[in-house]
Amino acid sequence: MLTQFLGINDFGLAVGYYQLPDGSQHGFLYDTGTQTYTFLDDPSAAVSGVSITQITGVNDAGEITGFYVDAATGLQRGFIATAVPEPGTFALLIGSLLLMSISRIRSIRMNRSVRRRSP
Protein backbone atom coordinates (compact mmCIF):
# COMPACT_ATOMS: atom_id res chain seq x y z
CA MET A 1 0.00 0.00 0.00
CA LEU A 2 1.16 3.51 -0.83
CA THR A 3 0.04 6.86 0.61
CA GLN A 4 1.09 10.24 -0.74
CA PHE A 5 0.29 13.73 0.50
CA LEU A 6 0.42 16.08 -2.48
CA GLY A 7 -0.61 19.44 -1.02
CA ILE A 8 -1.55 21.37 2.11
CA ASN A 9 -3.11 24.80 2.63
CA ASP A 10 -2.52 27.41 5.35
CA PHE A 11 -5.46 26.03 7.35
CA GLY A 12 -3.96 22.55 7.70
CA LEU A 13 -6.11 20.80 5.10
CA ALA A 14 -3.89 18.27 3.33
CA VAL A 15 -4.76 16.30 0.19
CA GLY A 16 -3.42 13.25 -1.57
CA TYR A 17 -4.22 9.67 -2.43
CA TYR A 18 -3.55 6.13 -1.33
CA GLN A 19 -3.03 3.07 -3.50
CA LEU A 20 -4.18 -0.47 -2.80
CA PRO A 21 -2.41 -3.67 -3.92
CA ASP A 22 -4.82 -4.03 -6.91
CA GLY A 23 -3.65 -0.63 -8.23
CA SER A 24 -6.77 1.30 -7.22
CA GLN A 25 -6.04 4.85 -6.08
CA HIS A 26 -8.38 6.80 -3.81
CA GLY A 27 -8.27 10.52 -3.06
CA PHE A 28 -8.49 11.98 0.43
CA LEU A 29 -8.58 15.16 2.47
CA TYR A 30 -6.80 15.14 5.82
CA ASP A 31 -7.52 17.78 8.47
CA THR A 32 -4.32 18.17 10.48
CA GLY A 33 -6.20 19.96 13.27
CA THR A 34 -8.74 17.23 13.95
CA GLN A 35 -6.58 14.43 12.49
CA THR A 36 -9.53 13.14 10.45
CA TYR A 37 -9.69 11.85 6.90
CA THR A 38 -12.41 12.40 4.29
CA PHE A 39 -12.14 9.98 1.38
CA LEU A 40 -13.15 11.15 -2.09
CA ASP A 41 -13.58 9.11 -5.23
CA ASP A 42 -15.24 10.10 -8.45
CA PRO A 43 -18.13 7.67 -9.04
CA SER A 44 -17.09 7.46 -12.73
CA ALA A 45 -13.55 6.35 -11.92
CA ALA A 46 -13.83 2.54 -11.86
CA VAL A 47 -12.18 0.82 -14.85
CA SER A 48 -12.28 -2.99 -14.85
CA GLY A 49 -12.57 -2.97 -11.06
CA VAL A 50 -9.66 -0.54 -10.64
CA SER A 51 -10.58 2.94 -9.45
CA ILE A 52 -8.22 5.90 -9.84
CA THR A 53 -8.87 9.26 -8.20
CA GLN A 54 -6.09 11.56 -6.97
CA ILE A 55 -6.52 14.87 -5.13
CA THR A 56 -3.43 16.82 -6.16
CA GLY A 57 -3.85 20.29 -4.65
CA VAL A 58 -5.80 22.53 -2.27
CA ASN A 59 -5.86 26.30 -1.84
CA ASP A 60 -6.78 28.46 1.17
CA ALA A 61 -10.34 28.90 -0.16
CA GLY A 62 -10.82 25.13 0.20
CA GLU A 63 -10.86 24.45 -3.53
CA ILE A 64 -9.33 21.11 -4.43
CA THR A 65 -7.91 19.93 -7.74
CA GLY A 66 -7.12 16.52 -9.05
CA PHE A 67 -7.94 13.94 -11.65
CA TYR A 68 -9.65 10.60 -12.14
CA VAL A 69 -9.63 7.98 -14.87
CA ASP A 70 -13.02 7.91 -16.58
CA ALA A 71 -14.48 4.38 -16.59
CA ALA A 72 -16.36 4.93 -19.86
CA THR A 73 -13.41 6.18 -21.93
CA GLY A 74 -10.28 5.27 -19.96
CA LEU A 75 -9.19 8.92 -20.24
CA GLN A 76 -7.85 11.03 -17.41
CA ARG A 77 -10.17 13.88 -16.49
CA GLY A 78 -9.16 16.82 -14.33
CA PHE A 79 -11.46 18.48 -11.83
CA ILE A 80 -11.74 21.37 -9.43
CA ALA A 81 -14.19 21.27 -6.54
CA THR A 82 -14.86 22.85 -3.17
CA ALA A 83 -13.88 20.74 -0.18
CA VAL A 84 -16.84 19.96 2.06
CA PRO A 85 -16.28 21.21 5.62
CA GLU A 86 -16.38 18.69 8.44
CA PRO A 87 -19.50 18.75 10.66
CA GLY A 88 -17.35 20.27 13.43
CA THR A 89 -16.72 23.29 11.22
CA PHE A 90 -20.46 23.91 10.95
CA ALA A 91 -20.81 23.58 14.73
CA LEU A 92 -18.08 26.17 15.27
CA LEU A 93 -19.73 28.51 12.77
CA ILE A 94 -23.15 28.18 14.41
CA GLY A 95 -21.63 28.65 17.88
CA SER A 96 -19.75 31.76 16.76
CA LEU A 97 -22.87 33.26 15.18
CA LEU A 98 -24.85 32.54 18.34
CA LEU A 99 -22.24 34.23 20.55
CA MET A 100 -22.09 37.23 18.23
CA SER A 101 -25.90 37.52 18.34
CA ILE A 102 -25.96 37.36 22.14
CA SER A 103 -23.22 39.98 22.35
CA ARG A 104 -25.10 42.26 19.94
CA ILE A 105 -28.36 41.92 21.89
CA ARG A 106 -26.59 42.78 25.16
CA SER A 107 -24.95 45.79 23.54
CA ILE A 108 -28.30 47.09 22.28
CA ARG A 109 -29.92 46.61 25.68
CA MET A 110 -27.05 48.41 27.45
CA ASN A 111 -27.28 51.35 25.02
CA ARG A 112 -31.03 51.64 25.62
CA SER A 113 -30.52 51.52 29.38
CA VAL A 114 -27.86 54.27 29.27
CA ARG A 115 -30.09 56.52 27.11
CA ARG A 116 -32.98 56.22 29.57
CA ARG A 117 -30.78 57.30 32.49
CA SER A 118 -29.31 60.29 30.67
CA PRO A 119 -30.90 63.68 31.52
N, C-alpha and C positions, 0 to 999 in steps of 0.2 A: 504494500500500500504506500502511496505517495501523497503528501500534503504540501501545497505551496501557497504562501501568502504573496499576493502580487501587488497590493496597494494598501495604504492606510491614510485616513484623513486626519485633520487637526482635532477632531472630536473622538478619536480612538476607535473609529469604525474601520475594521480591516476586511479585505476581500481576498478571495482566492478560489482554489478548487482542491479536491482530493480525488485520487484515482484508485479504483479497485483492481484486484487481480485480473478481472475479465477485460480491463481496458476502459471501462466506463469512467467518466469524469463528471463530477458533480460540483456545482458552484456553491459558495457559502459567503455569508457575512459573519463577522465575529466582532462582538462588542467587547473591547478590552476593559471597559469599566465594570460591566456586569458579568464578564467572562461567559457569555452565552453565544451560541451559534444559531443562525437561521440558514437553512439549506434551501437553495434555489436551483431549480432545473426547468428548462423550457419544456413544456409538454410535447413539443414537436421534435425533440432531440433524440429519440430512440431509433437507432439504425441496427437492424438485425440483433436486437437485444442489447446493444451497446449504446449507452447514452453519453453524450458529450456536451457539457455546459461548463464554461469557465467565466468567472467574474474577474475581470482584469484591472479594474480601476474604480476609484470612488473619489468624489470631490467633497468639499466642505458643505455643499448644499444637499448632500445625500444622494446625488445622482450616481448611479453605477453604470459601468460599461462592461462589455464582454462579448462573447460569441457562443454559438451553439452549432452543432451539425444538424441540418434539417433532415428528418427521417425520409421525407418524400423525395428529395432530390440528391441527398448526400453532400450538398454544398454547405460551406460555412456561412453563417449569417450573423452579422454584428447586431448589437442592440445597445440602447441606452434606456435606463429606467430610473425611477425614484425608489430608493430603499424604503421599505415599510418600517416605521418606528416600532420598537418593542412596546408591549402593553404598559410597561413601567414608565415609558416616556409620556404616554397619554395621561397616566395617573399624576405624574409630576406637573404636567401642563394644567390639568384640572385643579390640582391643589394650589398651584401658583395663582391661577385666575381667581379662585375662591378667596385666598388671602388678600389679593389686591382689591377685590370687591369689598371685603370686610373693612380693610383699611380706608377705602374711599368713603364708605358709609359713616364710619367713625369721624372722619375728617369733616364731612358735611354736617353732622350733628354737632360737633364742637364749634364750628363756625356759626351755626344758628344760635347756639347757646351764648356765645360771646356777643353776638349782635343784640340779643335781647337784654343783656346786662348793661350794655353801653348806654350812656345818657343821651 
